[in-house]
């Protein structure tokens, strides 16, 4: 083994625990969603006409903030040239708020509905939900680790972003185009 392979192998070692924990989170959510008998009781927040409206609007908020995340990441990584000293804070806070917006949605999905595989859209949505939290967990655990490859955060962030976009497409966009825009 030459020096390059040794360095590459060593640089992947800090990712083993975050990837393992993220995979466990994704699998645990999927198993729970499958084994948990859905209660059918809706979980909603004040101000929305019902739980579905709550879910699609909170997911839409998370989706918009994910777009802010992608844009701010491109600025931070120098892909978009802007001199904005607060871009790092914008990136961190938009991510935090986006994640918080997903929590009541995920709770409702798992508690009231469980994982469902009877239609393609709902099955994809259930799987993407598990993947989103797995990728998010992996990214958050990899974030403070030193010695990881330079592609780590862009790839993990991109995977979490992609899963969230897929969740929005299979829930909010479907809702808006099928049932209309409702609050």
Phi and psi in degrees as GROMACS dihedral restraints (atoms count N, CA, C in turn):
[ dihedral_restraints ]
;  ai    aj    ak    al  type     phi  dphi    fc
    3     4     5     6     1   -85.8    20    10
    4     5     6     7     1   176.1    20    10
    6     7     8     9     1   -63.1    20    10
    7     8     9    10     1   -34.5    20    10
    9    10    11    12     1   -65.1    20    10
   10    11    12    13     1   -43.6    20    10
   12    13    14    15     1   -65.9    20    10
   13    14    15    16     1   -36.7    20    10
   15    16    17    18     1   -64.6    20    10
   16    17    18    19     1   -44.2    20    10
   18    19    20    21     1   -64.5    20    10
   19    20    21    22     1   -43.7    20    10
   21    22    23    24     1   -62.3    20    10
   22    23    24    25     1   -42.9    20    10
   24    25    26    27     1   -65.8    20    10
   25    26    27    28     1   -44.0    20    10
   27    28    29    30     1   -62.4    20    10
   28    29    30    31     1   -38.9    20    10
   30    31    32    33     1   -71.1    20    10
   31    32    33    34     1   -19.3    20    10
   33    34    35    36     1   -84.4    20    10
   34    35    36    37     1   -20.1    20    10
   36    37    38    39     1   -57.3    20    10
   37    38    39    40     1   -41.8    20    10
   39    40    41    42     1   -63.7    20    10
   40    41    42    43     1   -15.0    20    10
   42    43    44    45     1   -89.0    20    10
   43    44    45    46     1   -12.3    20    10
   45    46    47    48     1   -60.9    20    10
   46    47    48    49     1   -46.7    20    10
   48    49    50    51     1   -67.3    20    10
   49    50    51    52     1   -48.5    20    10
   51    52    53    54     1   -58.8    20    10
   52    53    54    55     1   -40.7    20    10
   54    55    56    57     1   -66.1    20    10
   55    56    57    58     1   -42.1    20    10
   57    58    59    60     1   -63.9    20    10
   58    59    60    61     1   -44.2    20    10
   60    61    62    63     1   -67.2    20    10
   61    62    63    64     1   -42.3    20    10
   63    64    65    66     1   -61.1    20    10
   64    65    66    67     1   -41.4    20    10
   66    67    68    69     1   -64.2    20    10
   67    68    69    70     1   -40.7    20    10
   69    70    71    72     1   -63.2    20    10
   70    71    72    73     1   -40.3    20    10
   72    73    74    75     1   -61.5    20    10
   73    74    75    76     1   -48.3    20    10
   75    76    77    78     1   -60.4    20    10
   76    77    78    79     1   -46.4    20    10
   78    79    80    81     1   -67.3    20    10
   79    80    81    82     1   -42.4    20    10
   81    82    83    84     1   -61.4    20    10
   82    83    84    85     1   -42.3    20    10
   84    85    86    87     1   -64.0    20    10
   85    86    87    88     1   -41.8    20    10
   87    88    89    90     1   -64.2    20    10
   88    89    90    91     1   -43.7    20    10
   90    91    92    93     1   -66.0    20    10
   91    92    93    94     1   -45.0    20    10
   93    94    95    96     1   -60.4    20    10
   94    95    96    97     1   -46.4    20    10
   96    97    98    99     1   -59.7    20    10
   97    98    99   100     1   -32.8    20    10
   99   100   101   102     1   -80.8    20    10
  100   101   102   103     1   -40.7    20    10
  102   103   104   105     1   -84.9    20    10
  103   104   105   106     1   -29.9    20    10
  105   106   107   108     1   -68.4    20    10
  106   107   108   109     1   128.7    20    10
  108   109   110   111     1   -77.2    20    10
  109   110   111   112     1   116.0    20    10
  111   112   113   114     1   -56.5    20    10
  112   113   114   115     1   135.8    20    10
  114   115   116   117     1   -79.6    20    10
  115   116   117   118     1   -27.7    20    10
  117   118   119   120     1    78.2    20    10
  118   119   120   121     1    -8.5    20    10
  120   121   122   123     1   -79.0    20    10
  121   122   123   124     1   125.9    20    10
  123   124   125   126     1   -78.5    20    10
  124   125   126   127     1   139.6    20    10
  126   127   128   129     1  -109.7    20    10
  127   128   129   130     1   124.4    20    10
  129   130   131   132     1  -138.7    20    10
  130   131   132   133     1   165.8    20    10
  132   133   134   135     1  -114.1    20    10
  133   134   135   136     1   150.5    20    10
  135   136   137   138     1   -58.7    20    10
  136   137   138   139     1   144.6    20    10
  138   139   140   141     1   100.8    20    10
  139   140   141   142     1   -10.4    20    10
  141   142   143   144     1  -110.6    20    10
  142   143   144   145     1   150.1    20    10
  144   145   146   147     1   -70.8    20    10
  145   146   147   148     1   -20.3    20    10
  147   148   149   150     1  -176.2    20    10
  148   149   150   151     1   177.9    20    10
  150   151   152   153     1   -66.8    20    10
  151   152   153   154     1   -35.2    20    10
  153   154   155   156     1   -66.1    20    10
  154   155   156   157     1   -42.1    20    10
  156   157   158   159     1   -62.0    20    10
  157   158   159   160     1   -42.0    20    10
  159   160   161   162     1   -59.1    20    10
  160   161   162   163     1   -47.0    20    10
  162   163   164   165     1   -61.6    20    10
  163   164   165   166     1   -45.6    20    10
  165   166   167   168     1   -71.0    20    10
  166   167   168   169     1   -35.2    20    10
  168   169   170   171     1   -75.2    20    10
  169   170   171   172     1   -38.2    20    10
  171   172   173   174     1   -66.7    20    10
  172   173   174   175     1   -38.6    20    10
  174   175   176   177     1   -66.5    20    10
  175   176   177   178     1   -37.4    20    10
  177   178   179   180     1   -64.6    20    10
  178   179   180   181     1   -41.2    20    10
  180   181   182   183     1   -60.7    20    10
  181   182   183   184     1   -44.3    20    10
  183   184   185   186     1   -63.8    20    10
  184   185   186   187     1   -37.9    20    10
  186   187   188   189     1   -63.1    20    10
  187   188   189   190     1   -46.3    20    10
  189   190   191   192     1   -61.9    20    10
  190   191   192   193     1   -43.1    20    10
  192   193   194   195     1   -67.5    20    10
  193   194   195   196     1   -29.5    20    10
  195   196   197   198     1   -66.4    20    10
  196   197   198   199     1   -35.7    20    10
  198   199   200   201     1   -64.5    20    10
  199   200   201   202     1   -39.4    20    10
  201   202   203   204     1   -62.0    20    10
  202   203   204   205     1   -40.9    20    10
  204   205   206   207     1   -58.9    20    10
  205   206   207   208     1   -48.3    20    10
  207   208   209   210     1   -62.7    20    10
  208   209   210   211     1   -45.3    20    10
  210   211   212   213     1   -63.0    20    10
  211   212   213   214     1   -47.4    20    10
  213   214   215   216     1   -66.3    20    10
  214   215   216   217     1   -34.0    20    10
  216   217   218   219     1   -64.5    20    10
  217   218   219   220     1   -41.7    20    10
  219   220   221   222     1   -62.4    20    10
  220   221   222   223     1   -36.5    20    10
  222   223   224   225     1   -69.2    20    10
  223   224   225   226     1   -45.7    20    10
  225   226   227   228     1   -62.7    20    10
  226   227   228   229     1   -35.6    20    10
  228   229   230   231     1   -87.3    20    10
  229   230   231   232     1     4.1    20    10
  231   232   233   234     1    79.2    20    10
  232   233   234   235     1    12.3    20    10
  234   235   236   237     1   -78.9    20    10
  235   236   237   238     1   -28.3    20    10
  237   238   239   240     1  -118.6    20    10
  238   239   240   241     1   125.2    20    10
  240   241   242   243     1   -86.6    20    10
  241   242   243   244     1   102.3    20    10
  243   244   245   246     1  -140.9    20    10
  244   245   246   247     1   141.4    20    10
  246   247   248   249     1  -101.3    20    10
  247   248   249   250     1    85.2    20    10
  249   250   251   252     1  -123.8    20    10
  250   251   252   253     1   101.9    20    10
  252   253   254   255     1   -65.0    20    10
  253   254   255   256     1   -22.1    20    10
  255   256   257   258     1   -95.8    20    10
  256   257   258   259     1    11.5    20    10
  258   259   260   261     1   -64.7    20    10
  259   260   261   262     1   -34.7    20    10
  261   262   263   264     1   -63.9    20    10
  262   263   264   265     1   -42.0    20    10
  264   265   266   267     1   -66.1    20    10
  265   266   267   268     1   -40.6    20    10
  267   268   269   270     1   -59.9    20    10
  268   269   270   271     1   -43.1    20    10
  270   271   272   273     1   -62.9    20    10
  271   272   273   274     1   -48.5    20    10
  273   274   275   276     1   -62.8    20    10
  274   275   276   277     1   -48.0    20    10
  276   277   278   279     1   -72.0    20    10
  277   278   279   280     1   -36.5    20    10
  279   280   281   282     1   -65.1    20    10
  280   281   282   283     1   -35.9    20    10
  282   283   284   285     1   -67.6    20    10
  283   284   285   286     1   -43.4    20    10
  285   286   287   288     1   -61.6    20    10
  286   287   288   289     1   -47.1    20    10
  288   289   290   291     1   -66.9    20    10
  289   290   291   292     1   -41.0    20    10
  291   292   293   294     1   -58.7    20    10
  292   293   294   295     1   -45.4    20    10
  294   295   296   297     1   -61.7    20    10
  295   296   297   298     1   -44.8    20    10
  297   298   299   300     1   -61.0    20    10
  298   299   300   301     1   -36.3    20    10
  300   301   302   303     1   -65.3    20    10
  301   302   303   304     1   -28.1    20    10
  303   304   305   306     1   -78.3    20    10
  304   305   306   307     1   -20.0    20    10
  306   307   308   309     1   -64.0    20    10
  307   308   309   310     1   -49.2    20    10
  309   310   311   312     1   -63.3    20    10
  310   311   312   313     1   -31.6    20    10
  312   313   314   315     1   -66.0    20    10
  313   314   315   316     1   -49.4    20    10
  315   316   317   318     1   -62.8    20    10
  316   317   318   319     1   -41.1    20    10
  318   319   320   321     1   -59.8    20    10
  319   320   321   322     1   -46.8    20    10
  321   322   323   324     1   -62.3    20    10
  322   323   324   325     1   -45.5    20    10
  324   325   326   327     1   -59.3    20    10
  325   326   327   328     1   -47.6    20    10
  327   328   329   330     1   -73.2    20    10
  328   329   330   331     1   -44.1    20    10
  330   331   332   333     1   -74.0    20    10
  331   332   333   334     1   -51.2    20    10
  333   334   335   336     1   -84.4    20    10
  334   335   336   337     1   -35.5    20    10
  336   337   338   339     1  -110.4    20    10
  337   338   339   340     1   -32.1    20    10
  339   340   341   342     1    69.6    20    10
  340   341   342   343     1   177.0    20    10
  342   343   344   345     1   -76.3    20    10
  343   344   345   346     1   136.4    20    10
  345   346   347   348     1  -127.6    20    10
  346   347   348   349     1   140.2    20    10
  348   349   350   351     1  -129.6    20    10
  349   350   351   352     1    20.1    20    10
  351   352   353   354     1   -81.1    20    10
  352   353   354   355     1   -27.0    20    10
  354   355   356   357     1  -126.4    20    10
  355   356   357   358     1   153.4    20    10
  357   358   359   360     1   -59.8    20    10
  358   359   360   361     1   -45.7    20    10
  360   361   362   363     1   -60.6    20    10
  361   362   363   364     1   -46.7    20    10
  363   364   365   366     1   -69.8    20    10
  364   365   366   367     1   -37.7    20    10
  366   367   368   369     1   -63.0    20    10
  367   368   369   370     1   -47.6    20    10
  369   370   371   372     1   -60.5    20    10
  370   371   372   373     1   -41.2    20    10
  372   373   374   375     1   -61.7    20    10
  373   374   375   376     1   -45.3    20    10
  375   376   377   378     1   -61.7    20    10
  376   377   378   379     1   -45.3    20    10
  378   379   380   381     1   -66.1    20    10
  379   380   381   382     1   -43.1    20    10
  381   382   383   384     1   -62.9    20    10
  382   383   384   385     1   -35.2    20    10
  384   385   386   387     1   -60.9    20    10
  385   386   387   388     1   -44.0    20    10
  387   388   389   390     1   -64.8    20    10
  388   389   390   391     1   -44.9    20    10
  390   391   392   393     1   -61.5    20    10
  391   392   393   394     1   -42.3    20    10
  393   394   395   396     1   -56.3    20    10
  394   395   396   397     1   -51.2    20    10
  396   397   398   399     1   -68.5    20    10
  397   398   399   400     1   -31.2    20    10
  399   400   401   402     1   -66.6    20    10
  400   401   402   403     1   -46.9    20    10
  402   403   404   405     1   -66.2    20    10
  403   404   405   406     1   -40.4    20    10
  405   406   407   408     1   -62.2    20    10
  406   407   408   409     1   -45.0    20    10
  408   409   410   411     1   -60.7    20    10
  409   410   411   412     1   -45.4    20    10
  411   412   413   414     1   -60.7    20    10
  412   413   414   415     1   -44.9    20    10
  414   415   416   417     1   -62.7    20    10
  415   416   417   418     1   -45.5    20    10
  417   418   419   420     1   -65.0    20    10
  418   419   420   421     1   -35.7    20    10
  420   421   422   423     1   -76.2    20    10
  421   422   423   424     1   -28.4    20    10
  423   424   425   426     1   -81.2    20    10
  424   425   426   427     1   -23.4    20    10
  426   427   428   429     1   -53.5    20    10
  427   428   429   430     1   -49.4    20    10
  429   430   431   432     1   -83.3    20    10
  430   431   432   433     1    -3.0    20    10
  432   433   434   435     1   -78.4    20    10
  433   434   435   436     1   134.1    20    10
  435   436   437   438     1   -91.9    20    10
  436   437   438   439     1   152.0    20    10
  438   439   440   441     1    85.7    20    10
  439   440   441   442     1    10.1    20    10
  441   442   443   444     1   -85.0    20    10
  442   443   444   445     1   156.2    20    10
  444   445   446   447     1   -60.4    20    10
  445   446   447   448     1   154.0    20    10
  447   448   449   450     1   -63.4    20    10
  448   449   450   451     1   -21.3    20    10
  450   451   452   453     1   -83.1    20    10
  451   452   453   454     1    -9.0    20    10
  453   454   455   456     1   -55.0    20    10
  454   455   456   457     1   -59.5    20    10
  456   457   458   459     1   -68.2    20    10
  457   458   459   460     1   -42.2    20    10
  459   460   461   462     1   -61.4    20    10
  460   461   462   463     1   -39.4    20    10
  462   463   464   465     1   -69.5    20    10
  463   464   465   466     1   -47.4    20    10
  465   466   467   468     1   -65.8    20    10
  466   467   468   469     1   -41.5    20    10
  468   469   470   471     1   -63.6    20    10
  469   470   471   472     1   -40.6    20    10
  471   472   473   474     1   -64.4    20    10
  472   473   474   475     1   -37.9    20    10
  474   475   476   477     1   -67.8    20    10
  475   476   477   478     1   -42.3    20    10
  477   478   479   480     1   -63.7    20    10
  478   479   480   481     1   -42.8    20    10
  480   481   482   483     1   -60.2    20    10
  481   482   483   484     1   -47.0    20    10
  483   484   485   486     1   -61.8    20    10
  484   485   486   487     1   -42.6    20    10
  486   487   488   489     1   -63.9    20    10
  487   488   489   490     1   -40.6    20    10
  489   490   491   492     1   -67.2    20    10
  490   491   492   493     1   -39.8    20    10
  492   493   494   495     1   -61.6    20    10
  493   494   495   496     1   -43.5    20    10
  495   496   497   498     1   -61.9    20    10
  496   497   498   499     1   -38.8    20    10
  498   499   500   501     1   -63.1    20    10
  499   500   501   502     1   -42.6    20    10
  501   502   503   504     1   -63.5    20    10
  502   503   504   505     1   -43.5    20    10
  504   505   506   507     1   -62.8    20    10
  505   506   507   508     1   -38.2    20    10
  507   508   509   510     1   -89.0    20    10
  508   509   510   511     1    -0.8    20    10
  510   511   512   513     1  -127.2    20    10
  511   512   513   514     1   -72.9    20    10
  513   514   515   516     1   -64.4    20    10
  514   515   516   517     1   -51.5    20    10
  516   517   518   519     1   -60.4    20    10
  517   518   519   520     1   -42.9    20    10
  519   520   521   522     1   -58.3    20    10
  520   521   522   523     1   -46.7    20    10
  522   523   524   525     1   -60.1    20    10
  523   524   525   526     1   -49.5    20    10
  525   526   527   528     1   -63.0    20    10
  526   527   528   529     1   -39.1    20    10
  528   529   530   531     1   -83.0    20    10
  529   530   531   532     1   -21.3    20    10
  531   532   533   534     1   -97.0    20    10
  532   533   534   535     1   -47.0    20    10
  534   535   536   537     1  -105.5    20    10
  535   536   537   538     1   -12.0    20    10
  537   538   539   540     1    95.6    20    10
  538   539   540   541     1   172.2    20    10
  540   541   542   543     1   -86.1    20    10
  541   542   543   544     1   112.7    20    10
  543   544   545   546     1  -133.4    20    10
  544   545   546   547     1   149.8    20    10
